[in-house]
Amino acid sequence: MYLYDSYDQQLVQERVAQYRDQTRRYLAGELSEEEFLPLRLQNGLYIQRHAPMLRIAGPYGMLASRQLRMLAQITRKYDKEYAHITTRTNVQLNWPKLEDVPDILADLASVQMHSIQTSGNCIRNTTTDPFAGVAPDEVVDPRPWCEILRQWSTFHPEFLRLPRKFKFAINGSLIDRAATEVHDIGLHLCHNEQGELGFRVLVGGGLGRTPLLGSVIKEFLPWQHVLSYMEAILRVYNRFGRRDNKFKARIKILVKALTPEGFAAKVDEEWQYLKDGPTTLTAEEVERVSQHFTEPDYLALHNEEQLLAQQDLEYPGFARWRSRNTHPHKKPGYISVVLSLKKTGVAPGDITARQLDAVADLAERYSFGEARGTREQNLVLADVEQRELLALWQEIRELGFATPNIGLLSDIVCCPGGDYCALANAKSIPVAEAIQQRFEDLDFLFDIGDLHLNISGCMNACGHHHIGHIGILGVDKKGEEFYQVSLGGSSGRETSLGKILGPSFAQDAMPDVISKLIGVYLDNRTEEERFIDTYQRIGLEPFKEKVYAPHH
């Protein structure tokens, strides 16, 4: 895990001191609301519906146990004893007092955390695969590259006032678990025919008002040039992005307007001035950063198939949990575990102070002192010994992390919605809870199988509803909250955007609507098909007919 050097620490502490003074001046009436707005946004502070919201950076999802303990302490001291894991693997506090934020930032700095560039029109947190470094299908560990990009983009003076916010994702595995196609820039680590390392570069993906998939603008970019080429892309965006219209200011609109070929030509033109310049990476620099991501001290173990099979027979609940909430590991005798933050009755992604402390303890005892946030709003212990798995399961059942629903219908991705967010048109948490309650029967959930359900409370699509197999979007109809349903979105091997089913529904109809959609799938599926496969085979119409059929 990356550790700050003295430069990093000084930078973050200077930022805390600067913001402390800005807050003091604002509270004393020396700064107007308008003057203070960009200053607080640069430090991750939003003003929500009921209170400020502070978004804390979780670089590429990594959290050390000391950081988890500090988050627990902060939520106890300055908040309502819980935090929220976001789809960008950041951590949000929903109830801090504006005047306490400088103290919170100082506490965060003491454990090498901050909230710089988690908001505003700048380069946001770079995300990656939650199983980076341990996945058996990994080609190259993407984390050093995430860190290189993070260091390059933090406080980059040229890109602190972009036309709109800007998001990177990097994938180093055969399966894209980072959803790179729906990011402003998606990078795929790959080798060319000569075996040299580089990146396949996608630009112009994104969700929100105009969902678009990214286009490949460079099939192979040698690793040495990744920063200069990124700089060229951002320069083109900075120059030509639509600053006159907030809704058309994202890079995806520019790529669409210029066409991917036209955009790539502009980038190449700009790149000629930057290529082989001071941002060219050296092997030494990559090695310096990579040293922070070396393998932990794995034991020489062997796979415990027999032991696990025996335990499955003894504990059917363990077998069920293991089938959904674990992920294969590249090292014999190890396994990765997903801690579910999707227990029915809890807002998806919420975690209490007690649970944060517990995860810190679990990470130290079972996984080399580290946990990771995922874009599905869960947590991962990446390096668990297979022989310890049963003991871990028994512990996390008591803690509320063992719901065996990863990748199932109740593993809902959901934004905070109208309960918190001032931008939302509709609530999303009560809809998630009503659906979870309708599908509480685990046997039925397992029978339905893989199904990704995503909910957003507004067009900003923080719940990524466009890429849910079933997507739900809160809409405002003359002051009433309604919900629009889309089907067929996906991310992973092949990314696709969902198609709208038809007119929207009232909130209390949503569990019935989902039940009818599931019914169509169960009636039409073949043995091997997941929901998304059946949808792709039979299309939208059968679902539409069932849901909108007149009642007799």
C-alpha positions in Angstrom: 0.0 0.0 0.0 1.3 3.4 -0.9 2.9 5.3 2.0 3.4 9.1 2.1 6.9 10.5 1.9 7.7 13.8 3.6 6.6 15.8 0.5 3.2 14.1 0.5 2.7 14.7 4.2 3.8 18.3 4.0 1.5 19.0 1.0 -1.6 17.5 2.8 -0.8 19.4 6.1 -0.3 22.7 4.3 -3.7 22.1 2.6 -5.4 21.5 6.0 -3.9 24.7 7.4 -5.0 26.7 4.3 -8.5 25.4 4.5 -8.7 26.1 8.3 -8.0 29.7 7.6 -10.5 29.9 4.7 -13.2 28.4 7.0 -12.3 30.9 9.8 -12.6 33.8 7.3 -15.9 32.5 6.0 -17.4 32.1 9.5 -16.1 35.6 10.4 -18.0 37.0 7.4 -14.7 37.9 5.6 -15.5 35.5 2.7 -18.9 35.5 0.9 -20.9 32.4 0.2 -19.8 32.7 -3.4 -16.1 33.1 -2.6 -16.2 30.2 -0.2 -18.0 27.8 -2.5 -15.0 26.8 -4.7 -12.7 26.6 -1.7 -14.9 24.1 0.2 -15.5 22.1 -3.0 -11.8 21.8 -3.5 -11.7 20.1 -0.1 -14.6 17.7 -0.8 -17.3 19.6 1.2 -20.8 19.8 -0.3 -23.9 21.3 1.3 -26.6 18.7 1.1 -30.3 18.7 1.9 -29.9 18.6 5.7 -26.2 19.1 6.5 -22.8 19.4 4.9 -21.4 16.2 3.3 -17.7 15.5 3.3 -16.2 13.2 0.7 -12.9 11.6 1.7 -10.6 10.2 -1.0 -10.0 6.4 -1.0 -7.3 6.2 -3.7 -8.1 3.1 -5.9 -10.1 1.7 -2.9 -7.2 0.9 -0.6 -7.8 1.4 3.2 -5.3 0.4 5.9 -6.5 -0.7 9.3 -5.2 2.5 11.0 -7.2 4.5 8.4 -10.4 2.5 9.1 -10.0 3.1 12.8 -9.5 6.8 12.3 -12.7 6.9 10.1 -14.5 5.2 13.0 -13.2 7.7 15.5 -14.2 10.6 13.2 -17.7 9.3 12.7 -18.1 9.0 16.5 -16.7 12.4 17.3 -18.0 14.6 14.4 -20.9 12.6 12.8 -23.7 10.2 13.6 -21.5 7.1 14.0 -21.7 5.9 10.4 -20.0 6.5 7.0 -20.9 5.6 3.5 -18.8 3.8 0.8 -19.4 5.3 -2.7 -19.2 3.9 -6.2 -15.9 5.7 -6.6 -14.5 3.9 -3.5 -14.5 7.1 -1.6 -15.9 7.5 1.9 -18.7 10.0 2.7 -19.7 11.6 6.0 -23.3 12.9 5.9 -23.5 15.0 9.0 -20.3 16.9 9.8 -20.6 20.5 11.0 -19.0 23.0 8.6 -16.8 24.4 11.5 -15.5 20.9 12.4 -14.3 20.1 8.9 -10.7 21.5 9.4 -10.3 19.3 12.5 -11.6 16.3 10.6 -9.1 17.0 7.8 -6.3 17.3 10.3 -7.2 13.9 11.8 -7.3 12.4 8.4 -3.9 13.8 7.5 -2.5 12.0 10.6 -3.2 8.7 8.9 -2.3 9.8 5.4 -5.8 10.6 4.1 -7.4 13.7 2.7 -10.4 15.0 0.7 -8.4 16.9 -2.0 -10.1 16.8 -5.5 -13.0 14.6 -4.4 -15.2 17.4 -5.8 -15.2 20.3 -8.2 -14.2 20.4 -11.9 -10.9 18.6 -11.5 -9.4 15.1 -11.9 -11.2 12.9 -9.3 -10.2 9.7 -7.6 -8.7 7.1 -10.0 -10.4 3.7 -9.6 -9.5 0.2 -10.4 -10.3 -3.5 -9.9 -10.9 -4.3 -6.2 -8.9 -7.6 -6.7 -5.9 -5.8 -8.2 -2.7 -7.6 -7.3 -4.4 -10.8 -6.4 -6.7 -11.8 -9.2 -5.7 -14.9 -11.2 -6.7 -13.3 -14.5 -4.5 -10.3 -14.0 -2.1 -9.3 -16.7 -0.4 -6.5 -14.8 -1.0 -5.0 -11.4 -2.7 -1.6 -12.1 -2.2 -0.1 -8.7 1.3 1.4 -9.3 -0.2 3.1 -12.4 -3.1 4.4 -10.4 -0.7 5.9 -8.0 1.5 7.4 -10.7 -1.7 9.0 -12.2 -2.8 10.2 -8.7 0.6 11.9 -8.1 0.6 13.5 -11.5 -3.1 14.7 -11.3 -3.1 16.0 -7.7 -2.8 19.8 -7.7 -1.9 19.8 -11.4 -2.3 23.5 -12.1 -3.4 23.2 -15.7 -6.3 20.9 -14.8 -7.8 22.4 -11.6 -10.5 24.2 -13.5 -11.6 21.8 -16.2 -15.0 22.4 -17.9 -16.4 19.6 -15.7 -15.3 16.8 -13.3 -13.0 14.2 -14.8 -12.7 10.4 -14.0 -10.1 7.8 -14.7 -10.3 4.0 -14.3 -7.5 1.5 -15.0 -7.9 -2.2 -15.6 -5.1 -4.8 -15.6 -7.1 -8.0 -15.9 -8.7 -10.0 -18.6 -12.2 -9.2 -17.2 -12.8 -5.4 -16.8 -13.9 -5.1 -13.1 -13.2 -1.3 -13.2 -16.0 -0.4 -15.7 -13.4 1.5 -17.8 -15.9 2.0 -20.7 -18.0 4.4 -18.7 -15.2 6.7 -17.6 -13.9 9.9 -19.1 -10.6 8.0 -19.7 -10.3 4.2 -19.4 -6.9 2.6 -19.5 -6.3 -1.1 -20.2 -2.9 -2.5 -19.4 -1.8 -4.8 -22.2 1.2 -6.2 -24.1 1.8 -5.6 -27.8 3.0 -8.4 -30.2 6.6 -7.7 -29.2 5.7 -8.3 -25.5 6.2 -4.7 -24.6 3.9 -3.1 -21.9 1.5 -0.3 -22.7 -2.1 0.9 -22.6 -5.2 0.7 -24.7 -6.8 4.1 -24.3 -10.5 4.7 -24.2 -12.0 8.2 -24.0 -15.4 9.7 -23.7 -17.4 7.2 -21.6 -19.7 8.3 -18.9 -23.2 8.0 -17.4 -25.4 10.9 -16.3 -27.8 12.8 -18.6 -26.2 11.5 -21.8 -24.9 7.9 -21.2 -22.1 7.0 -23.6 -19.5 4.2 -23.9 -15.9 5.2 -24.3 -14.2 5.0 -27.7 -10.7 3.5 -28.3 -8.5 6.3 -29.5 -5.2 4.5 -29.2 -4.8 0.7 -29.5 -1.3 0.7 -27.9 0.4 3.5 -26.0 3.9 2.6 -24.7 4.0 3.0 -20.8 6.7 5.6 -20.9 4.3 8.0 -22.6 1.2 7.6 -20.5 1.4 10.9 -18.6 2.3 13.0 -21.7 -0.6 11.4 -23.7 -3.0 12.0 -20.8 -1.9 15.6 -20.6 -2.6 15.9 -24.4 -6.1 14.5 -24.0 -6.8 16.9 -21.1 -5.4 19.9 -22.9 -7.7 19.2 -25.9 -10.6 18.9 -23.5 -9.6 22.0 -21.6 -9.5 24.0 -24.8 -12.6 22.7 -26.6 -14.9 21.4 -23.8 -18.3 23.2 -23.7 -17.8 25.7 -20.8 -21.0 27.5 -22.0 -23.3 24.6 -21.0 -22.8 22.6 -17.9 -24.8 19.7 -19.4 -22.7 19.5 -22.5 -19.3 20.2 -20.8 -18.2 16.6 -20.2 -15.5 15.2 -22.5 -17.9 12.5 -23.8 -19.9 15.3 -25.6 -16.7 16.6 -27.2 -15.6 13.2 -28.4 -19.1 12.6 -29.9 -19.1 16.0 -31.6 -15.6 15.7 -33.1 -16.0 11.9 -33.7 -13.4 9.6 -32.0 -11.1 9.9 -35.0 -11.3 13.7 -35.1 -10.7 13.8 -31.3 -7.7 11.4 -31.6 -6.2 13.6 -34.3 -6.4 16.7 -32.1 -4.8 14.7 -29.2 -1.9 13.5 -31.5 -1.4 17.1 -32.7 -1.1 18.3 -29.1 1.0 15.3 -28.0 3.8 16.3 -30.5 4.6 19.2 -28.1 4.6 17.0 -25.0 6.0 13.6 -26.2 9.5 12.8 -24.9 9.3 15.9 -22.6 9.8 16.0 -18.8 6.7 13.9 -18.1 8.2 10.8 -19.9 8.3 8.0 -17.3 11.5 6.2 -16.5 11.9 2.6 -15.3 13.3 4.0 -12.1 10.2 6.1 -11.4 7.9 3.2 -12.1 10.0 1.0 -9.9 10.0 3.6 -7.0 6.2 3.6 -7.0 5.8 -0.2 -7.6 7.8 -0.9 -4.5 4.8 0.2 -2.4 2.7 -2.6 -4.0 5.0 -5.6 -3.4 3.5 -8.9 -2.4 2.8 -9.3 1.3 4.6 -12.2 3.1 2.4 -15.0 1.8 2.9 -18.4 3.4 3.6 -21.4 1.2 0.2 -23.0 1.3 -1.8 -25.5 -0.8 -5.4 -25.2 -1.9 -7.8 -26.6 0.7 -10.5 -28.0 -1.6 -11.1 -31.0 0.6 -11.3 -29.0 3.9 -13.7 -26.4 2.3 -15.9 -29.1 0.8 -16.2 -30.8 4.2 -17.0 -27.4 5.9 -19.7 -26.8 3.2 -21.4 -30.0 4.1 -21.3 -29.2 7.9 -22.4 -25.6 7.4 -24.9 -25.1 4.5 -24.9 -21.3 5.3 -21.2 -21.2 4.9 -21.4 -23.0 1.5 -23.9 -20.6 0.3 -21.9 -17.6 1.5 -18.7 -19.0 0.0 -20.3 -19.5 -3.4 -21.2 -15.8 -3.7 -18.9 -13.8 -1.4 -15.4 -15.1 -2.2 -13.2 -14.6 -5.2 -10.3 -16.7 -6.5 -6.7 -15.7 -5.6 -3.6 -16.1 -7.6 -1.7 -17.7 -4.6 -2.4 -21.4 -3.6 -4.2 -21.6 -0.3 -5.5 -18.0 -0.4 -8.9 -16.5 -1.3 -10.4 -13.0 -1.5 -13.5 -12.2 0.6 -16.2 -9.6 -0.1 -17.8 -8.2 3.0 -21.4 -7.4 2.0 -22.7 -3.9 3.0 -26.1 -4.9 1.7 -28.0 -6.3 4.7 -31.7 -5.7 4.3 -32.8 -2.7 6.3 -29.4 -0.9 6.0 -28.8 1.7 3.3 -26.5 0.1 0.6 -22.9 1.1 1.3 -23.5 2.4 4.9 -21.1 1.2 7.6 -21.2 2.0 11.3 -18.3 3.2 13.5 -18.4 -0.2 15.3 -18.2 -2.0 12.0 -15.3 0.2 10.8 -13.4 -0.7 13.9 -14.3 -4.4 13.3 -13.1 -4.3 9.7 -9.8 -2.9 10.9 -9.4 -5.8 13.3 -10.4 -8.4 10.7 -8.0 -6.8 8.2 -5.1 -7.1 10.7 -6.0 -10.7 11.7 -6.9 -12.1 8.3 -5.6 -9.9 5.5 -2.2 -8.1 6.1 -3.9 -5.1 7.6 -5.7 -3.8 4.6 -9.3 -3.6 3.2 -10.6 -2.2 -0.1 -13.7 -0.4 -1.1 -15.5 -1.6 -4.3 -17.6 0.3 -6.9 -20.5 -1.9 -5.9 -20.3 -0.3 -2.4 -18.9 -3.3 -0.5 -15.5 -4.0 1.1 -12.9 -6.7 0.2 -10.4 -8.5 2.3 -8.0 -9.5 -0.5 -5.7 -12.0 1.2 -7.5 -14.5 3.4 -6.1 -18.0 4.1 -8.6 -20.6 2.9 -8.1 -22.6 6.2 -9.2 -19.4 8.1 -12.3 -18.9 6.0 -14.8 -20.7 8.3 -13.6 -18.7 11.3 -13.8 -15.5 9.4 -17.4 -16.3 8.3 -18.5 -17.1 11.8 -17.1 -13.7 13.0 -18.6 -11.6 10.2 -22.1 -13.1 10.7 -22.2 -11.5 14.1 -21.0 -8.2 12.5 -23.6 -8.0 9.7 -21.1 -8.5 6.8 -22.1 -12.1 5.8 -25.2 -11.6 3.7 -24.5 -14.1 0.9 -25.8 -11.8 -1.8 -22.8 -10.5 -3.8 -23.9 -10.2 -7.4 -27.5 -11.1 -6.6 -30.6 -8.9 -6.8 -30.3 -7.6 -3.2 -26.7 -6.5 -3.7 -28.2 -3.2 -4.8 -25.9 -0.3 -5.9 -27.7 2.9 -4.7 -26.9 6.6 -4.4 -28.0 8.4 -1.2 -30.9 9.9 -3.2 -33.5 12.4 -1.9 -32.9 11.5 1.7 -29.6 13.4 1.6 -28.7 14.8 -1.8 -29.9 18.3 -2.7 -29.7 17.3 -6.4 -31.9 14.3 -6.2 -35.4 14.2 -7.8 -36.5 11.2 -5.8 -35.5 9.0 -2.8 -33.5 5.9 -3.6 -32.8 4.2 -0.2 -36.5 3.3 0.6 -36.9 1.8 -2.9 -33.8 -0.3 -2.4 -35.1 -1.5 1.0 -38.6 -2.3 -0.3 -37.0 -4.4 -3.1 -34.6 -6.2 -0.7 -37.5 -7.0 1.6 -39.6 -8.4 -1.2 -36.6 -10.7 -2.2 -35.4 -11.7 1.3 -35.8 -15.4 0.6 -32.3 -16.6 0.0 -33.3 -19.7 -1.9 -35.3 -17.6 -4.4 -32.4 -15.1 -4.7 -30.0 -17.9 -5.5 -32.4 -19.4 -8.0 -32.6 -16.0 -9.8 -28.8 -15.9 -9.9 -26.6 -13.1 -11.1 -28.5 -9.9 -11.4 -27.2 -6.3 -11.0 -29.8 -3.8 -9.9 -28.7 -0.1 -9.7 -30.7 2.9 -8.4 -30.0 6.6 -9.0 -32.1 9.4 -7.5 -31.5 11.7 -10.4 -29.9 12.1 -13.9 -26.4 12.5 -12.4 -26.5 8.7 -12.2 -24.3 8.3 -9.1 -26.0 4.9 -8.7 -24.8 3.9 -12.2 -28.4 2.9 -13.2 -27.4 2.8 -16.9 -25.2 -0.2 -16.4 -27.5 -2.2 -14.1 -29.1 -5.3 -15.7 -32.1 -3.5 -14.2 -31.7 0.2 -13.7 -34.0 2.5 -11.7 -34.0 6.3 -12.1 -35.9 8.6 -9.8 -37.8 11.3 -11.8 -39.8 14.3 -10.7 -43.3 14.6 -12.2 -45.0 17.8 -11.1 -43.5 17.6 -7.7 -44.3 13.8 -7.3 -41.5 11.1 -7.1 -41.7 8.5 -9.9 -39.3 5.8 -11.1 -38.2 5.0 -14.6 -37.0 1.5 -15.3 -34.3 0.4 -17.8 -33.2 -3.1 -18.8 -30.1 -4.6 -20.3 -27.2 -2.5 -19.0 -24.0 -4.3 -18.0 -20.3 -3.8 -17.3 -17.5 -6.3 -17.3 -16.7 -8.5 -20.3 -19.0 -6.4 -22.6 -20.4 -3.1 -21.4 -23.8 -2.0 -22.5 -26.3 0.8 -21.6 -29.8 -0.1 -20.5 -32.9 0.7 -22.6 -35.9 2.5 -21.0 -38.8 0.1 -20.5 -41.6 2.7 -20.8 -43.5 5.2 -18.6 -42.4 5.6 -15.0 -44.0 4.0 -11.8 -45.0 5.3 -8.4 -42.7 4.3 -5.5 -45.0 1.8 -3.9 -45.3 -0.1 -7.2 -41.6 -0.8 -7.5 -41.4 -4.2 -5.7 -44.3 -5.5 -7.9 -42.6 -4.1 -11.1 -39.3 -5.9 -10.2 -41.3 -9.1 -9.3 -42.9 -9.1 -12.8 -39.6 -8.5 -14.5 -38.1 -11.4 -12.6 -41.1 -13.5 -13.5 -40.6 -13.0 -17.3 -36.9 -14.0 -16.9 -37.8 -17.2 -14.9 -40.4 -18.2 -17.5 -38.1 -17.7 -20.4 -34.6 -18.6 -19.3 -32.6 -21.6 -20.4 -30.5 -23.7 -17.9 -27.3 -21.6 -18.2 -28.8 -18.1 -18.7 -28.4 -15.2 -16.4 -31.0 -12.4 -16.4 -28.9 -10.3 -18.9 -28.5 -13.3 -21.3 -32.2 -13.9 -21.4 -32.9 -10.2 -21.9 -30.4 -10.1 -24.8 -32.0 -13.1 -26.4 -35.7 -12.2 -26.1 -35.5 -8.4 -26.0 -37.4 -5.7 -24.2 -41.0 -6.5 -25.5 -41.9 -9.5 -23.3 -40.9 -7.6 -20.2 -42.8 -4.5 -21.3 -46.0 -6.6 -22.1 -45.9 -8.2 -18.6 -45.3 -5.0 -16.7 -47.8 -2.8 -18.5 -50.5 -5.4 -19.0 -53.9 -4.1 -18.1 -55.3 -5.7 -14.9 -58.3 -7.9 -15.4 
